[in-house]
């Protein structure tokens, strides 16, 4: 649903033609306002699809990185290396930001349930978005979708750690056994259960356990515990889950969480052949980028469009002139949709996917001349480092991950930005190699793939 406020997006003739065709197909009369809304939604979908699946926008990348860092800091859980979370947010955030800018609302029927299940996440994400969006925030329904991405990442981490549980009852058997059985059924994340009687509880090291449950009220316990019914009714299930959610950062900090458990292999849920296929795709993409990495410096002065055209020609010598022209036009079309200069740097990232491109290529040209180009924030920025990233029309998820790594690397840190702006391959190549090696390592260590 779109609000009654005026549509500010400039709509193309193609968008209006689509809306008119759509109206004819559904055989019903709609208002001019509704026709404009359909045209706007179509045009936004086309624009998002044309920008490398949403992974090319460095402003979006920066927003995702900052949001993950903020939530990690708030919850004391390091999610900054979670590629699944990063990739999921990169895919979702362009649409979310677009809807925010154009006052398009979405309906999420699960918003309240999600908010109740992840109250801390909601607060952390809302605060992070307000900082990144100049005091503004997304609607509750929109934020709920983002919370699900983080919630999924946290759920995966809960499944990969052992939550040690101490169960106390008067005798150490009977009620405690019933409770243990119910815990296994209703709260499976409590993986290890140890039972102690009231007489034994003073000799047990409570600090070894993440949560202590008792079927009776205790006098002078060494630390906090939860009083539960041995049959574990729903209110007790909710209380235990709430405690786990609140204490999860402390549990993970204490355990110094790692992706794999000590002294045992992590469970692999992905079929082996699929894993090998995706790993092979990543390795091929990495080889392609590194083999086709070109870093040069030019002193001649020329129009920046001609410079970009010359870069495309140089990196695609086997293509026909018409194909090279088509790639150039698509790159320039992308620039018209929003500036490509990276704010607060001297770099601009020109990029596209095209059917004529067979391999990923990365070209970096340092110019003696400084060009005033429109930035991704709509402001003018001085540019003297032109980065051209070309990719095949169709990319797998693994290949897209490699591409997004390069985009993210440009703004990863001040040091990284300075390296890419240096025009020196001896500095740039090792920086890229380290980042791509991290992608490969993360792939071989991930256990959250289905």
LUMNU-608195 format. One record per residue (C-alpha): residue in three letters; chain; y, x negated, z negated. Coordinates in steps of 0.02 Angstrom, whole numbers. Example, Ala and Ser with C-alpha at 12.3 -4.5 7.8 and 13.67 -1.06 7.14 Angstrom:
REM residues 2
+-----+---+--------+--------+--------+
|   r | c |     yy |     xx |     zz |
+-----+---+--------+--------+--------+
| ALA | A |   -225 |   -615 |   -390 |
| SER | A |    -53 |   -684 |   -357 |
+-----+---+--------+--------+--------+
//
This chain:
REM residues 450
+-----+---+--------+--------+--------+
|   r | c |     yy |     xx |     zz |
+-----+---+--------+--------+--------+
| UNK | A |      0 |      0 |      0 |
| UNK | A |    174 |    -64 |     44 |
| UNK | A |    329 |    -22 |    -56 |
| UNK | A |    473 |     79 |     17 |
| UNK | A |    585 |    -76 |     28 |
| UNK | A |    634 |   -133 |    204 |
| UNK | A |    513 |   -247 |    298 |
| UNK | A |    598 |   -415 |    313 |
| UNK | A |    469 |   -503 |    422 |
| UNK | A |    516 |   -526 |    605 |
| UNK | A |    378 |   -440 |    701 |
| UNK | A |    318 |   -498 |    871 |
| UNK | A |    291 |   -389 |   1024 |
| UNK | A |    104 |   -423 |   1007 |
| UNK | A |    107 |   -352 |    831 |
| UNK | A |    190 |   -192 |    889 |
| UNK | A |     69 |   -178 |   1035 |
| UNK | A |    -77 |   -193 |    914 |
| UNK | A |     -3 |    -57 |    803 |
| UNK | A |     20 |     57 |    953 |
| UNK | A |   -158 |     27 |   1011 |
| UNK | A |   -222 |     58 |    836 |
| UNK | A |   -129 |    223 |    828 |
| UNK | A |   -204 |    277 |    994 |
| UNK | A |   -379 |    229 |    937 |
| UNK | A |   -372 |    331 |    776 |
| UNK | A |   -302 |    482 |    872 |
| UNK | A |   -173 |    531 |    745 |
| UNK | A |     15 |    524 |    729 |
| UNK | A |     91 |    402 |    606 |
| UNK | A |    271 |    368 |    557 |
| UNK | A |    375 |    223 |    621 |
| UNK | A |    366 |    149 |    447 |
| UNK | A |    176 |    154 |    446 |
| UNK | A |    171 |     80 |    621 |
| UNK | A |    281 |    -65 |    561 |
| UNK | A |    168 |    -90 |    411 |
| UNK | A |     14 |   -102 |    522 |
| UNK | A |    105 |   -225 |    636 |
| UNK | A |    156 |   -331 |    486 |
| UNK | A |    -21 |   -339 |    416 |
| UNK | A |    -91 |   -387 |    586 |
| UNK | A |     39 |   -522 |    613 |
| UNK | A |     12 |   -595 |    440 |
| UNK | A |   -175 |   -604 |    469 |
| UNK | A |   -147 |   -694 |    635 |
| UNK | A |    -27 |   -818 |    555 |
| UNK | A |   -145 |   -858 |    412 |
| UNK | A |   -290 |   -879 |    533 |
| UNK | A |   -192 |   -998 |    644 |
| UNK | A |   -154 |  -1119 |    501 |
| UNK | A |   -323 |  -1204 |    483 |
| UNK | A |   -391 |  -1063 |    377 |
| UNK | A |   -248 |  -1078 |    251 |
| UNK | A |   -294 |  -1256 |    201 |
| UNK | A |   -149 |  -1342 |    288 |
| UNK | A |     -1 |  -1279 |    187 |
| UNK | A |     48 |  -1418 |     70 |
| UNK | A |    155 |  -1301 |    -32 |
| UNK | A |      2 |  -1192 |    -61 |
| UNK | A |   -100 |  -1347 |    -99 |
| UNK | A |     30 |  -1404 |   -224 |
| UNK | A |     34 |  -1232 |   -304 |
| UNK | A |   -156 |  -1231 |   -322 |
| UNK | A |   -160 |  -1407 |   -394 |
| UNK | A |    -22 |  -1370 |   -519 |
| UNK | A |   -102 |  -1206 |   -571 |
| UNK | A |   -272 |  -1287 |   -600 |
| UNK | A |   -190 |  -1428 |   -699 |
| UNK | A |    -91 |  -1304 |   -804 |
| UNK | A |   -243 |  -1197 |   -846 |
| UNK | A |   -345 |  -1354 |   -883 |
| UNK | A |   -211 |  -1412 |  -1005 |
| UNK | A |   -195 |  -1242 |  -1088 |
| UNK | A |   -382 |  -1218 |  -1113 |
| UNK | A |   -424 |  -1402 |  -1144 |
| UNK | A |   -552 |  -1397 |  -1002 |
| UNK | A |   -535 |  -1517 |   -857 |
| UNK | A |   -555 |  -1411 |   -700 |
| UNK | A |   -456 |  -1529 |   -588 |
| UNK | A |   -615 |  -1600 |   -509 |
| UNK | A |   -694 |  -1430 |   -478 |
| UNK | A |   -701 |  -1428 |   -288 |
| UNK | A |   -773 |  -1252 |   -283 |
| UNK | A |   -626 |  -1185 |   -383 |
| UNK | A |   -501 |  -1286 |   -281 |
| UNK | A |   -575 |  -1227 |   -116 |
| UNK | A |   -584 |  -1045 |   -172 |
| UNK | A |   -403 |  -1042 |   -227 |
| UNK | A |   -346 |  -1129 |    -68 |
| UNK | A |   -428 |   -989 |     31 |
| UNK | A |   -353 |   -850 |    -77 |
| UNK | A |   -177 |   -909 |   -120 |
| UNK | A |    -97 |   -902 |     54 |
| UNK | A |   -131 |   -715 |     63 |
| UNK | A |    -76 |   -689 |   -117 |
| UNK | A |     88 |   -781 |    -92 |
| UNK | A |    117 |   -691 |     73 |
| UNK | A |     95 |   -522 |    -13 |
| UNK | A |    212 |   -578 |   -152 |
| UNK | A |    347 |   -631 |    -30 |
| UNK | A |    333 |   -471 |     72 |
| UNK | A |    316 |   -354 |    -78 |
| UNK | A |    142 |   -297 |    -27 |
| UNK | A |     40 |   -229 |   -172 |
| UNK | A |   -149 |   -229 |   -189 |
| UNK | A |   -258 |   -120 |   -297 |
| UNK | A |   -391 |   -202 |   -404 |
| UNK | A |   -496 |    -71 |   -495 |
| UNK | A |   -568 |   -205 |   -609 |
| UNK | A |   -401 |   -275 |   -669 |
| UNK | A |   -410 |   -206 |   -845 |
| UNK | A |   -592 |   -257 |   -868 |
| UNK | A |   -552 |   -432 |   -806 |
| UNK | A |   -401 |   -442 |   -920 |
| UNK | A |   -506 |   -392 |  -1070 |
| UNK | A |   -644 |   -516 |  -1025 |
| UNK | A |   -528 |   -663 |   -994 |
| UNK | A |   -372 |   -636 |  -1101 |
| UNK | A |   -335 |   -821 |  -1124 |
| UNK | A |   -356 |   -856 |   -939 |
| UNK | A |   -237 |   -715 |   -896 |
| UNK | A |   -103 |   -787 |  -1011 |
| UNK | A |   -127 |   -965 |   -949 |
| UNK | A |   -124 |   -914 |   -765 |
| UNK | A |     28 |   -802 |   -786 |
| UNK | A |    123 |   -941 |   -872 |
| UNK | A |     73 |  -1066 |   -738 |
| UNK | A |    124 |   -951 |   -596 |
| UNK | A |    293 |   -915 |   -676 |
| UNK | A |    328 |  -1102 |   -685 |
| UNK | A |    280 |  -1128 |   -503 |
| UNK | A |    365 |   -970 |   -436 |
| UNK | A |    535 |   -999 |   -518 |
| UNK | A |    510 |   -876 |   -660 |
| UNK | A |    424 |   -744 |   -555 |
| UNK | A |    243 |   -692 |   -572 |
| UNK | A |    116 |   -599 |   -470 |
| UNK | A |     66 |   -420 |   -506 |
| UNK | A |    -74 |   -390 |   -632 |
| UNK | A |   -194 |   -332 |   -496 |
| UNK | A |   -158 |   -489 |   -393 |
| UNK | A |   -178 |   -605 |   -542 |
| UNK | A |   -345 |   -525 |   -583 |
| UNK | A |   -418 |   -593 |   -421 |
| UNK | A |   -356 |   -768 |   -465 |
| UNK | A |   -427 |   -752 |   -641 |
| UNK | A |   -598 |   -717 |   -564 |
| UNK | A |   -595 |   -886 |   -477 |
| UNK | A |   -561 |   -975 |   -642 |
| UNK | A |   -680 |   -861 |   -736 |
| UNK | A |   -820 |   -906 |   -616 |
| UNK | A |   -786 |  -1091 |   -642 |
| UNK | A |   -792 |  -1068 |   -831 |
| UNK | A |   -951 |   -965 |   -819 |
| UNK | A |  -1034 |  -1105 |   -720 |
| UNK | A |   -984 |  -1228 |   -854 |
| UNK | A |  -1052 |  -1117 |   -992 |
| UNK | A |  -1218 |  -1113 |   -902 |
| UNK | A |  -1224 |  -1302 |   -892 |
| UNK | A |  -1199 |  -1343 |  -1075 |
| UNK | A |  -1314 |  -1312 |  -1220 |
| UNK | A |  -1230 |  -1203 |  -1352 |
| UNK | A |  -1319 |  -1250 |  -1511 |
| UNK | A |  -1342 |  -1101 |  -1627 |
| UNK | A |  -1386 |  -1103 |  -1812 |
| UNK | A |  -1462 |   -940 |  -1875 |
| UNK | A |  -1465 |   -909 |  -2063 |
| UNK | A |  -1563 |   -773 |  -2153 |
| UNK | A |  -1629 |   -755 |  -2332 |
| UNK | A |  -1803 |   -824 |  -2297 |
| UNK | A |  -1790 |   -912 |  -2130 |
| UNK | A |  -1908 |   -793 |  -2040 |
| UNK | A |  -1920 |   -606 |  -2008 |
| UNK | A |  -1741 |   -553 |  -1980 |
| UNK | A |  -1698 |   -720 |  -1904 |
| UNK | A |  -1839 |   -705 |  -1777 |
| UNK | A |  -1778 |   -533 |  -1726 |
| UNK | A |  -1603 |   -600 |  -1707 |
| UNK | A |  -1664 |   -748 |  -1605 |
| UNK | A |  -1758 |   -632 |  -1487 |
| UNK | A |  -1607 |   -520 |  -1465 |
| UNK | A |  -1496 |   -671 |  -1433 |
| UNK | A |  -1612 |   -731 |  -1295 |
| UNK | A |  -1602 |   -561 |  -1213 |
| UNK | A |  -1420 |   -513 |  -1238 |
| UNK | A |  -1328 |   -679 |  -1251 |
| UNK | A |  -1430 |   -805 |  -1149 |
| UNK | A |  -1289 |   -933 |  -1150 |
| UNK | A |  -1339 |   -971 |  -1331 |
| UNK | A |  -1476 |  -1086 |  -1268 |
| UNK | A |  -1541 |  -1172 |  -1425 |
| UNK | A |  -1581 |  -1078 |  -1586 |
| UNK | A |  -1618 |  -1162 |  -1752 |
| UNK | A |  -1665 |  -1054 |  -1902 |
| UNK | A |  -1629 |  -1097 |  -2084 |
| UNK | A |  -1652 |  -1003 |  -2246 |
| UNK | A |  -1514 |   -982 |  -2374 |
| UNK | A |  -1598 |  -1115 |  -2479 |
| UNK | A |  -1599 |  -1237 |  -2333 |
| UNK | A |  -1424 |  -1205 |  -2271 |
| UNK | A |  -1346 |  -1330 |  -2392 |
| UNK | A |  -1452 |  -1471 |  -2322 |
| UNK | A |  -1417 |  -1429 |  -2139 |
| UNK | A |  -1279 |  -1522 |  -2047 |
| UNK | A |  -1173 |  -1376 |  -1986 |
| UNK | A |  -1068 |  -1492 |  -1878 |
| UNK | A |  -1215 |  -1512 |  -1759 |
| UNK | A |  -1199 |  -1330 |  -1708 |
| UNK | A |  -1072 |  -1242 |  -1599 |
| UNK | A |  -1093 |  -1072 |  -1681 |
| UNK | A |  -1170 |  -1013 |  -1845 |
| UNK | A |  -1238 |   -836 |  -1863 |
| UNK | A |  -1298 |   -760 |  -2025 |
| UNK | A |  -1384 |   -596 |  -2063 |
| UNK | A |  -1314 |   -599 |  -2241 |
| UNK | A |  -1146 |   -637 |  -2318 |
| UNK | A |  -1137 |   -818 |  -2375 |
| UNK | A |  -1050 |   -893 |  -2526 |
| UNK | A |   -949 |  -1053 |  -2497 |
| UNK | A |  -1011 |  -1093 |  -2320 |
| UNK | A |   -968 |  -1268 |  -2254 |
| UNK | A |   -875 |  -1191 |  -2107 |
| UNK | A |   -841 |  -1025 |  -2022 |
| UNK | A |   -986 |   -913 |  -1971 |
| UNK | A |  -1014 |   -741 |  -1897 |
| UNK | A |  -1100 |   -604 |  -1996 |
| UNK | A |  -1213 |   -506 |  -1879 |
| UNK | A |  -1347 |   -373 |  -1888 |
| UNK | A |  -1520 |   -446 |  -1847 |
| UNK | A |  -1542 |   -308 |  -1715 |
| UNK | A |  -1379 |   -367 |  -1634 |
| UNK | A |  -1291 |   -203 |  -1591 |
| UNK | A |  -1161 |   -202 |  -1453 |
| UNK | A |  -1014 |   -230 |  -1569 |
| UNK | A |  -1097 |   -391 |  -1630 |
| UNK | A |  -1134 |   -444 |  -1451 |
| UNK | A |   -950 |   -423 |  -1410 |
| UNK | A |   -898 |   -518 |  -1566 |
| UNK | A |  -1012 |   -665 |  -1525 |
| UNK | A |   -955 |   -670 |  -1344 |
| UNK | A |   -773 |   -664 |  -1399 |
| UNK | A |   -802 |   -810 |  -1516 |
| UNK | A |   -886 |   -911 |  -1378 |
| UNK | A |   -741 |   -876 |  -1261 |
| UNK | A |   -612 |   -930 |  -1390 |
| UNK | A |   -708 |  -1085 |  -1444 |
| UNK | A |   -769 |  -1141 |  -1273 |
| UNK | A |   -631 |  -1273 |  -1252 |
| UNK | A |   -676 |  -1347 |  -1421 |
| UNK | A |   -862 |  -1345 |  -1380 |
| UNK | A |   -835 |  -1431 |  -1214 |
| UNK | A |   -717 |  -1561 |  -1286 |
| UNK | A |   -840 |  -1602 |  -1424 |
| UNK | A |   -984 |  -1620 |  -1304 |
| UNK | A |   -880 |  -1722 |  -1179 |
| UNK | A |   -941 |  -1606 |  -1043 |
| UNK | A |  -1016 |  -1682 |   -887 |
| UNK | A |  -1089 |  -1597 |   -734 |
| UNK | A |  -1264 |  -1653 |   -778 |
| UNK | A |  -1350 |  -1657 |   -946 |
| UNK | A |  -1403 |  -1820 |  -1024 |
| UNK | A |  -1581 |  -1875 |   -994 |
| UNK | A |  -1626 |  -1737 |   -874 |
| UNK | A |  -1595 |  -1687 |   -696 |
| UNK | A |  -1469 |  -1549 |   -663 |
| UNK | A |  -1544 |  -1391 |   -593 |
| UNK | A |  -1526 |  -1381 |   -406 |
| UNK | A |  -1506 |  -1204 |   -346 |
| UNK | A |  -1463 |  -1243 |   -165 |
| UNK | A |  -1606 |  -1256 |    -39 |
| UNK | A |  -1638 |  -1439 |      0 |
| UNK | A |  -1622 |  -1421 |    189 |
| UNK | A |  -1455 |  -1332 |    170 |
| UNK | A |  -1394 |  -1465 |     50 |
| UNK | A |  -1442 |  -1605 |    171 |
| UNK | A |  -1361 |  -1512 |    316 |
| UNK | A |  -1197 |  -1491 |    222 |
| UNK | A |  -1200 |  -1670 |    160 |
| UNK | A |  -1230 |  -1729 |    338 |
| UNK | A |  -1082 |  -1624 |    398 |
| UNK | A |   -970 |  -1703 |    266 |
| UNK | A |  -1027 |  -1879 |    313 |
| UNK | A |   -997 |  -1847 |    498 |
| UNK | A |   -824 |  -1777 |    461 |
| UNK | A |   -784 |  -1927 |    352 |
| UNK | A |   -843 |  -2048 |    488 |
| UNK | A |   -742 |  -1952 |    618 |
| UNK | A |   -582 |  -1961 |    517 |
| UNK | A |   -599 |  -2144 |    473 |
| UNK | A |   -652 |  -2194 |    650 |
| UNK | A |   -504 |  -2098 |    723 |
| UNK | A |   -374 |  -2155 |    597 |
| UNK | A |   -225 |  -2234 |    685 |
| UNK | A |    -72 |  -2302 |    595 |
| UNK | A |     71 |  -2370 |    701 |
| UNK | A |    258 |  -2405 |    697 |
| UNK | A |    380 |  -2370 |    837 |
| UNK | A |    561 |  -2423 |    856 |
| UNK | A |    609 |  -2328 |   1013 |
| UNK | A |    720 |  -2177 |    988 |
| UNK | A |    663 |  -2013 |   1065 |
| UNK | A |    656 |  -1826 |   1032 |
| UNK | A |    530 |  -1790 |    896 |
| UNK | A |    441 |  -1663 |   1006 |
| UNK | A |    410 |  -1797 |   1135 |
| UNK | A |    349 |  -1911 |    996 |
| UNK | A |    221 |  -1781 |    941 |
| UNK | A |    168 |  -1753 |   1122 |
| UNK | A |    143 |  -1940 |   1144 |
| UNK | A |     39 |  -1947 |    985 |
| UNK | A |    -74 |  -1809 |   1051 |
| UNK | A |    -93 |  -1896 |   1219 |
| UNK | A |   -136 |  -2062 |   1135 |
| UNK | A |   -270 |  -1988 |   1022 |
| UNK | A |   -351 |  -1880 |   1159 |
| UNK | A |   -362 |  -1995 |   1311 |
| UNK | A |   -518 |  -1907 |   1378 |
| UNK | A |   -439 |  -1735 |   1388 |
| UNK | A |   -355 |  -1658 |   1538 |
| UNK | A |   -166 |  -1650 |   1539 |
| UNK | A |   -175 |  -1460 |   1528 |
| UNK | A |   -282 |  -1472 |   1372 |
| UNK | A |   -164 |  -1597 |   1291 |
| UNK | A |    -19 |  -1482 |   1333 |
| UNK | A |   -111 |  -1334 |   1255 |
| UNK | A |   -138 |  -1432 |   1095 |
| UNK | A |     45 |  -1483 |   1090 |
| UNK | A |    102 |  -1303 |   1115 |
| UNK | A |    -10 |  -1245 |    974 |
| UNK | A |     59 |  -1380 |    858 |
| UNK | A |    237 |  -1329 |    902 |
| UNK | A |    194 |  -1145 |    877 |
| UNK | A |    134 |  -1190 |    703 |
| UNK | A |    299 |  -1276 |    667 |
| UNK | A |    395 |  -1119 |    716 |
| UNK | A |    298 |  -1016 |    588 |
| UNK | A |    366 |  -1126 |    449 |
| UNK | A |    433 |  -1302 |    435 |
| UNK | A |    310 |  -1447 |    427 |
| UNK | A |    417 |  -1574 |    335 |
| UNK | A |    349 |  -1603 |    160 |
| UNK | A |    487 |  -1570 |     30 |
| UNK | A |    548 |  -1719 |    -71 |
| UNK | A |    464 |  -1843 |     47 |
| UNK | A |    501 |  -1923 |    216 |
| UNK | A |    339 |  -1856 |    290 |
| UNK | A |    297 |  -1712 |    406 |
| UNK | A |    120 |  -1650 |    437 |
| UNK | A |     88 |  -1585 |    613 |
| UNK | A |    -83 |  -1509 |    631 |
| UNK | A |   -191 |  -1383 |    719 |
| UNK | A |   -368 |  -1338 |    771 |
| UNK | A |   -410 |  -1323 |    954 |
| UNK | A |   -566 |  -1293 |   1058 |
| UNK | A |   -531 |  -1449 |   1162 |
| UNK | A |   -534 |  -1561 |   1008 |
| UNK | A |   -709 |  -1627 |    978 |
| UNK | A |   -679 |  -1738 |    826 |
| UNK | A |   -562 |  -1742 |    678 |
| UNK | A |   -420 |  -1865 |    706 |
| UNK | A |   -281 |  -1928 |    594 |
| UNK | A |   -131 |  -2018 |    668 |
| UNK | A |     15 |  -2084 |    565 |
| UNK | A |    172 |  -2149 |    651 |
| UNK | A |    315 |  -2232 |    558 |
| UNK | A |    480 |  -2219 |    653 |
| UNK | A |    637 |  -2323 |    644 |
| UNK | A |    736 |  -2165 |    679 |
| UNK | A |    755 |  -2032 |    546 |
| UNK | A |    741 |  -1850 |    602 |
| UNK | A |    810 |  -1697 |    511 |
| UNK | A |    666 |  -1572 |    515 |
| UNK | A |    640 |  -1405 |    432 |
| UNK | A |    534 |  -1417 |    276 |
| UNK | A |    398 |  -1304 |    211 |
| UNK | A |    528 |  -1239 |     89 |
| UNK | A |    645 |  -1192 |    234 |
| UNK | A |    766 |  -1334 |    192 |
| UNK | A |    807 |  -1484 |    302 |
| UNK | A |    724 |  -1650 |    256 |
| UNK | A |    741 |  -1825 |    330 |
| UNK | A |    576 |  -1874 |    413 |
| UNK | A |    522 |  -2046 |    469 |
| UNK | A |    333 |  -2030 |    445 |
| UNK | A |    245 |  -1916 |    568 |
| UNK | A |     66 |  -1868 |    524 |
| UNK | A |    -41 |  -1783 |    655 |
| UNK | A |   -204 |  -1703 |    600 |
| UNK | A |   -313 |  -1626 |    735 |
| UNK | A |   -479 |  -1538 |    710 |
| UNK | A |   -605 |  -1438 |    813 |
| UNK | A |   -578 |  -1250 |    827 |
| UNK | A |   -727 |  -1208 |    717 |
| UNK | A |   -753 |  -1299 |    552 |
| UNK | A |   -891 |  -1276 |    425 |
| UNK | A |   -848 |  -1257 |    241 |
| UNK | A |   -898 |  -1439 |    214 |
| UNK | A |   -787 |  -1499 |    355 |
| UNK | A |   -643 |  -1393 |    294 |
| UNK | A |   -662 |  -1474 |    124 |
| UNK | A |   -636 |  -1644 |    204 |
| UNK | A |   -481 |  -1583 |    297 |
| UNK | A |   -407 |  -1506 |    141 |
| UNK | A |   -436 |  -1669 |     48 |
| UNK | A |   -321 |  -1761 |    168 |
| UNK | A |   -186 |  -1628 |    152 |
| UNK | A |   -196 |  -1631 |    -37 |
| UNK | A |   -195 |  -1821 |    -40 |
| UNK | A |    -22 |  -1827 |     37 |
| UNK | A |     56 |  -1750 |   -118 |
| UNK | A |    -72 |  -1799 |   -248 |
| UNK | A |     50 |  -1914 |   -336 |
| UNK | A |    210 |  -2011 |   -310 |
| UNK | A |    107 |  -2167 |   -277 |
| UNK | A |      3 |  -2079 |   -145 |
| UNK | A |    159 |  -2013 |    -59 |
| UNK | A |    234 |  -2188 |    -57 |
| UNK | A |     75 |  -2261 |     17 |
| UNK | A |     71 |  -2135 |    161 |
| UNK | A |    257 |  -2164 |    191 |
| UNK | A |    234 |  -2352 |    200 |
| UNK | A |    165 |  -2355 |    377 |
| UNK | A |     41 |  -2490 |    324 |
| UNK | A |   -141 |  -2458 |    368 |
| UNK | A |   -201 |  -2589 |    242 |
| UNK | A |   -134 |  -2474 |    105 |
| UNK | A |   -168 |  -2304 |    184 |
| UNK | A |   -349 |  -2329 |    237 |
| UNK | A |   -414 |  -2377 |     61 |
| UNK | A |   -321 |  -2227 |    -11 |
| UNK | A |   -408 |  -2109 |    110 |
| UNK | A |   -576 |  -2194 |     85 |
| UNK | A |   -567 |  -2171 |   -104 |
| UNK | A |   -524 |  -1986 |    -86 |
| UNK | A |   -664 |  -1954 |     39 |
| UNK | A |   -788 |  -2049 |    -68 |
| UNK | A |   -744 |  -1932 |   -209 |
| UNK | A |   -785 |  -1783 |    -95 |
| UNK | A |   -956 |  -1857 |    -59 |
| UNK | A |   -991 |  -1895 |   -241 |
| UNK | A |   -940 |  -1719 |   -293 |
| UNK | A |  -1053 |  -1646 |   -161 |
| UNK | A |  -1205 |  -1742 |   -224 |
| UNK | A |  -1170 |  -1694 |   -404 |
| UNK | A |  -1129 |  -1510 |   -382 |
| UNK | A |  -1257 |  -1388 |   -450 |
| UNK | A |  -1160 |  -1227 |   -426 |
| UNK | A |  -1212 |  -1199 |   -246 |
| UNK | A |  -1324 |  -1054 |   -202 |
+-----+---+--------+--------+--------+
//
